[in-house]
Amino acid sequence: MSEQTQSQGQAENTSALFPTYARFPITMVRGEGSKLWDDQGKEYIDFASGIAVTNLGHTPKRVRDRLVEQLDQLWHVSNLFHIPNQEALAGLLTANSFADAVFFCNSGAEANEAAIKIARRYNAKILGTNRYEVITFNSSFHGRTLATLTATGQDKVKEGFHPLPQGFVQAPYNDVEALQSYVNENTCAIMLEFVQGEGGVIPASPEFIQEVVRLCEEHNLLLIADEIQTGMGRTGKLFAYEHYNVEPDIMTLAKGLGSGFPIGAMLGKAKLREAFSAGSHGTTFGGTPIATAAGMATLEMMLEDKLADRAAEMGTYIQAKLNEKLGGNPLVRSVRGLGLLIGIDCTVPVAGLVSKMHEQGLIVISAGPNVIRLLPNFLVQVEEADQAVAIIGSVLAEHAAVAEGSVSK
């Protein structure tokens, strides 16, 4: 065991925290715009955005000012009382989406739990059926609760948590021919990410989405769009489903909705209202005056400043620069994604490459073992993007040269 590994292990043993995270050896203490600073004073360009959360950059003034204003007024009363900010944010979300009603919660996993519950209850109470099964997809990621990790199409998140809840089946993603065979008399909904983020930054093909919609219409199934990572402008449109000219019945949001303040939301069509009648679902902290103030300021800024359009523009620019810089590098299979959700698919595991980029002042993360994931904020400057691409190119070129030298020997 190396001294560094041993010291890390000792630090974990003395921490009061459960060791549930394999943390990078960096302690961030300040952020502004696209920049982060650690406790040693080192500056970084942030191309992770807290896993697609700080879409407006760090500490955006408009959101901060709204939060400060709300902090002086009211923090919490519970959902036993009317909360004006909730009504305002729900109205803004429904006015700019397919949806007619919103349920607020605290996280993406909770939003997906609400989506699963409303799909089952709609079938039981409104349609009068016994259907309960939800089709999800291989490599998907829907959360860490027992239900949402069961819905997730990755075995690694399920290890040690059996027995798992019934009612979920995983089908191959982007496989049009296979999909129909997974629909049966128990199916009530199909749940998917229009771009799989944790699964490797894999966009759904238009043909696949059309088949999903056709099956939902043919069998009267609900279509659930998990837009936890792709929503709020990340893919170059306010919501990723807009790229495919379809409408889901249910959509889940979190991450970028509050600019770093915890908030989640489940949106649905009017036909679902009766399924979530009084007492059928609830939360103590969901949609507090503070959380919805952050959501209002975030969404207003996105809409008024047309930031989804800017995400599309900068995504096209960064992907073009990456293709130019990485073209011919034997470690790179492809650069893919939508908007500012970008993946660099590599022929080797990327954990060491990610750490090297951190050392050179660029924060990126992975999406599975072989994909480097880039999630810059929507206001990232061209100069910052160019600097990030230069670091990525340098690290990958150096690693390719080392690998080539090892093979030659």
C-alpha positions in Angstrom: 0.0 0.0 0.0 1.4 3.4 -0.9 1.8 6.2 1.7 -0.9 8.3 -0.1 -3.4 5.4 -0.2 -2.7 4.6 3.5 -3.1 8.2 4.6 -6.4 8.4 2.6 -7.6 5.3 4.3 -6.7 6.7 7.7 -8.5 9.9 7.0 -11.7 8.0 6.0 -11.5 5.9 9.2 -11.3 9.1 11.4 -14.0 10.9 9.5 -17.5 11.3 11.0 -19.0 10.7 7.5 -19.9 7.4 6.0 -17.4 6.6 3.2 -20.1 6.5 0.5 -18.2 8.7 -1.9 -14.9 8.1 -3.6 -13.9 11.8 -3.4 -11.3 13.5 -5.5 -8.4 14.8 -3.3 -9.6 18.4 -3.7 -11.4 20.7 -1.3 -13.3 23.5 -3.1 -14.0 26.6 -1.1 -15.1 29.3 -3.6 -16.7 29.5 -7.0 -17.7 32.3 -9.4 -18.9 31.9 -12.9 -16.9 29.1 -14.6 -14.1 29.2 -11.9 -13.5 27.3 -8.8 -10.8 27.7 -6.1 -9.6 25.1 -3.7 -8.3 25.5 -0.1 -4.8 25.8 -1.4 -5.7 28.8 -3.6 -5.5 26.8 -6.9 -7.8 28.0 -9.6 -9.8 25.6 -11.9 -12.1 25.9 -14.9 -15.3 24.0 -13.9 -16.5 21.7 -16.7 -18.6 19.6 -14.3 -21.0 22.2 -12.9 -21.6 20.0 -9.8 -22.9 17.2 -12.1 -25.1 19.5 -14.3 -26.4 21.6 -11.4 -24.8 25.0 -11.6 -26.0 25.7 -15.2 -25.8 29.5 -14.7 -22.3 29.3 -13.2 -21.3 29.6 -9.6 -23.2 32.1 -7.4 -25.2 33.8 -10.1 -26.2 37.2 -8.8 -29.8 37.1 -9.8 -30.4 33.8 -8.0 -28.4 35.0 -4.9 -30.3 38.2 -4.7 -33.7 36.3 -4.8 -32.5 33.9 -2.1 -31.3 36.8 0.2 -34.7 38.5 -0.3 -36.6 35.3 0.6 -34.3 34.5 3.6 -35.5 37.8 5.2 -39.2 36.8 4.7 -40.0 33.2 5.3 -38.1 29.8 5.2 -40.6 27.1 5.9 -44.3 26.5 6.8 -44.9 23.0 5.3 -47.2 22.0 2.5 -50.2 22.3 4.8 -50.4 25.9 3.7 -50.4 27.7 0.4 -46.9 28.8 -0.8 -47.1 31.6 -3.4 -43.6 30.8 -4.8 -44.8 27.2 -5.6 -47.7 28.4 -7.6 -45.5 30.9 -9.5 -42.8 28.4 -10.3 -45.4 25.7 -11.3 -47.1 28.2 -13.6 -43.8 29.1 -15.3 -42.8 25.5 -15.7 -46.2 24.5 -17.2 -46.3 27.5 -19.4 -43.0 26.5 -21.0 -43.6 22.7 -21.3 -46.2 20.1 -22.2 -47.3 19.8 -18.6 -50.4 21.0 -16.7 -49.5 20.2 -13.1 -46.3 20.1 -10.9 -45.4 18.3 -7.7 -42.3 19.7 -5.9 -39.8 17.6 -4.0 -36.1 17.8 -3.0 -34.1 15.7 -5.4 -34.1 13.8 -8.7 -34.6 10.5 -7.0 -37.7 11.8 -5.2 -39.0 13.2 -8.5 -38.6 9.8 -10.1 -40.3 8.1 -7.1 -43.2 10.5 -7.6 -43.3 9.6 -11.3 -43.4 5.9 -10.6 -46.0 6.3 -8.0 -48.3 8.4 -10.1 -48.0 6.1 -13.1 -49.1 3.1 -10.9 -51.8 5.0 -9.2 -53.2 6.4 -12.5 -53.5 2.8 -13.8 -55.1 1.6 -10.5 -57.4 4.4 -9.6 -58.2 6.1 -12.9 -57.9 3.4 -15.6 -59.0 0.6 -13.2 -56.3 -1.8 -14.2 -53.8 -3.9 -12.3 -50.8 -2.7 -14.4 -47.8 -1.7 -12.4 -44.6 -2.6 -14.4 -42.3 0.1 -15.7 -39.9 -0.5 -18.6 -36.6 1.2 -18.2 -33.3 0.7 -20.2 -29.9 -0.8 -19.9 -27.2 1.7 -18.7 -29.9 4.1 -17.4 -29.6 5.9 -14.1 -32.7 7.0 -12.2 -31.6 7.4 -8.6 -30.5 5.7 -5.3 -33.7 5.0 -3.5 -34.8 1.3 -3.5 -37.3 1.9 -6.3 -35.2 4.2 -8.4 -32.0 2.0 -8.1 -34.2 -0.9 -9.2 -35.4 1.1 -12.2 -31.7 1.9 -13.0 -30.2 -0.3 -15.7 -26.8 -0.7 -14.0 -26.1 -3.6 -11.7 -23.4 -1.9 -9.7 -25.9 0.4 -7.9 -27.9 -2.6 -6.8 -25.2 -4.7 -5.1 -26.1 -5.6 -1.6 -29.6 -4.1 -1.6 -31.6 -7.2 -2.5 -34.4 -8.1 -2.4 -35.4 -5.3 -4.7 -38.9 -4.1 -5.4 -40.9 -5.8 -8.1 -42.2 -3.9 -11.1 -39.2 -3.0 -13.2 -37.7 -4.5 -16.3 -34.8 -3.3 -18.3 -34.7 -3.3 -22.1 -31.8 -2.6 -24.5 -31.4 1.1 -25.2 -31.8 2.4 -28.7 -32.9 -1.1 -29.9 -36.1 -0.5 -31.9 -36.6 -4.2 -32.8 -36.3 -5.5 -29.2 -38.5 -3.0 -27.5 -41.9 -4.4 -28.4 -41.1 -7.8 -26.8 -40.8 -6.1 -23.4 -44.4 -4.8 -23.3 -46.9 -7.2 -21.6 -50.2 -7.1 -19.7 -48.5 -5.7 -16.6 -46.8 -2.7 -18.3 -48.0 0.7 -17.2 -45.2 3.0 -18.3 -42.0 3.4 -20.2 -39.3 5.5 -18.4 -36.3 6.9 -20.3 -33.6 9.5 -20.5 -33.5 11.1 -23.9 -29.7 11.3 -23.4 -28.2 8.8 -21.0 -25.8 10.8 -18.9 -24.4 8.4 -16.3 -24.6 5.7 -18.9 -22.1 7.2 -21.2 -23.6 10.4 -22.8 -25.6 8.4 -25.3 -28.5 10.3 -27.1 -31.5 8.3 -28.1 -32.0 7.8 -31.8 -35.1 9.5 -33.4 -36.3 6.1 -34.6 -36.1 4.6 -31.1 -38.1 7.5 -29.6 -40.7 7.1 -32.3 -41.1 3.5 -31.5 -41.4 4.2 -27.8 -44.2 6.7 -28.5 -45.9 4.3 -30.9 -46.0 1.6 -28.2 -47.2 4.0 -25.6 -50.1 5.1 -27.8 -50.9 1.5 -28.9 -51.0 0.1 -25.4 -52.1 3.2 -23.5 -48.9 3.4 -21.6 -47.5 6.5 -19.9 -44.2 7.9 -21.2 -42.0 9.2 -18.4 -39.1 11.5 -19.4 -36.3 11.5 -16.8 -34.9 15.0 -17.5 -33.0 15.2 -14.2 -29.7 15.8 -16.0 -30.9 16.8 -19.5 -33.6 19.3 -18.4 -33.3 23.0 -17.8 -31.5 23.8 -21.0 -28.6 21.4 -20.7 -29.0 19.8 -24.2 -29.6 23.1 -26.1 -33.4 23.2 -25.6 -35.2 23.9 -22.3 -36.1 20.1 -22.2 -34.5 17.3 -24.2 -37.8 15.9 -25.4 -38.2 19.0 -27.6 -35.3 17.7 -29.8 -37.6 14.7 -30.8 -40.9 16.6 -31.4 -42.7 14.4 -28.9 -44.5 15.0 -25.6 -44.1 12.8 -22.6 -47.0 12.3 -20.1 -44.7 12.8 -17.1 -41.3 14.6 -16.7 -38.9 14.8 -13.8 -36.5 17.6 -13.1 -33.9 18.5 -10.4 -30.2 19.4 -10.7 -30.2 22.6 -12.8 -33.7 23.7 -11.5 -32.3 25.5 -8.4 -28.7 26.5 -9.4 -27.4 24.4 -6.6 -30.2 24.8 -4.1 -31.9 21.4 -3.6 -35.2 21.2 -5.5 -36.9 18.5 -7.6 -40.1 18.5 -9.6 -42.5 16.0 -11.2 -44.5 17.4 -14.0 -47.5 15.8 -15.7 -50.5 16.2 -18.0 -53.9 17.2 -16.7 -55.3 13.6 -16.9 -53.0 12.6 -14.0 -54.3 15.2 -11.5 -56.9 12.9 -10.0 -54.3 10.2 -9.5 -52.5 12.4 -7.0 -55.5 13.4 -4.9 -55.1 14.8 -1.4 -53.2 12.4 0.9 -51.9 10.2 -1.9 -48.3 11.6 -1.8 -46.4 14.2 0.1 -43.2 15.7 1.4 -42.2 17.9 4.4 -39.5 20.0 2.6 -40.6 19.8 -1.0 -41.2 23.2 -2.6 -40.2 25.4 0.4 -40.4 29.2 -0.1 -36.6 29.2 -0.3 -36.2 26.4 -2.8 -38.9 27.8 -5.1 -37.4 31.2 -4.9 -34.2 29.7 -6.3 -36.1 27.9 -9.0 -38.0 31.0 -10.0 -34.9 33.1 -10.4 -33.1 30.3 -12.3 -35.9 29.7 -14.8 -36.6 33.4 -15.3 -32.9 34.0 -16.1 -32.8 31.0 -18.5 -35.9 32.1 -20.4 -35.2 35.9 -20.5 -31.6 35.5 -21.5 -32.3 32.6 -23.9 -29.6 30.4 -22.2 -30.8 27.2 -23.8 -29.9 28.7 -27.2 -26.5 29.6 -25.8 -26.0 26.1 -24.5 -26.7 24.8 -28.1 -24.3 27.4 -29.6 -21.5 26.7 -27.1 -22.0 22.9 -27.4 -21.6 23.0 -31.1 -18.4 25.1 -30.7 -16.8 22.9 -28.1 -17.6 19.7 -29.9 -16.1 21.1 -33.1 -13.0 22.2 -31.2 -12.7 18.8 -29.5 -13.0 16.9 -32.9 -10.3 19.2 -34.3 -8.0 18.7 -31.3 -8.5 15.0 -30.8 -8.8 13.9 -34.4 -6.3 11.1 -35.0 -5.7 10.4 -31.3 -5.8 6.6 -31.0 -7.4 6.8 -27.5 -10.5 8.6 -28.7 -13.4 6.7 -30.4 -15.8 9.6 -30.7 -17.1 12.9 -29.3 -20.8 12.9 -28.8 -23.7 14.6 -27.0 -26.3 17.3 -27.2 -25.8 20.9 -26.2 -23.5 21.2 -23.2 -23.8 17.5 -22.3 -20.7 16.1 -24.0 -18.9 12.8 -23.8 -15.5 11.8 -25.0 -15.6 8.1 -25.6 -12.2 6.6 -25.1 -10.6 3.2 -25.7 -9.1 3.1 -22.2 -10.4 3.7 -18.7 -10.6 7.4 -18.0 -10.2 7.7 -14.2 -6.5 8.5 -14.5 -7.1 11.0 -17.3 -9.8 12.8 -15.3 -7.3 13.2 -12.4 -4.6 14.5 -14.8 -7.0 17.1 -16.1 -7.8 18.1 -12.5 -4.0 18.5 -11.9 -3.8 20.9 -14.9 -6.7 23.0 -13.6 -9.7 21.6 -15.4 -12.6 19.9 -13.5 -14.3 17.1 -15.6 -16.0 13.9 -14.5 -16.6 10.5 -16.0 -19.7 8.8 -17.4 -19.0 5.1 -16.9 -15.4 3.7 -17.1 -14.5 4.9 -20.6 -16.2 8.3 -21.1 -15.0 11.7 -20.0 -18.1 13.9 -19.4 -18.1 17.6 -19.9 -20.8 19.8 -18.3 -19.8 23.4 -18.6 -22.2 26.1 -17.5 -24.3 27.9 -20.1 -22.4 31.2 -19.8 -18.9 29.7 -20.3 -16.7 32.0 -22.3 -15.0 31.1 -25.6 -11.6 31.7 -24.0 -12.5 29.3 -21.1 -13.7 26.7 -23.6 -10.5 27.0 -25.6 -8.4 26.6 -22.5 -10.4 23.5 -21.5 -10.0 21.9 -24.9 -6.3 22.6 -24.8 -5.9 20.8 -21.5 -8.0 17.9 -22.7 -6.0 17.6 -25.9 -2.7 17.8 -24.0 -3.6 15.1 -21.4 -4.9 12.7 -24.1 -1.9 13.3 -26.4 0.5 12.7 -23.6 -1.2 9.5 -22.5 -1.4 8.3 -26.1 2.4 8.9 -26.5 3.1 7.0 -23.3 0.9 4.1 -24.4 2.6 4.0 -27.8 6.0 4.0 -26.2 5.0 1.1 -24.0 3.8 -0.9 -27.0 7.0 -0.2 -28.9 9.1 -1.5 -26.1 
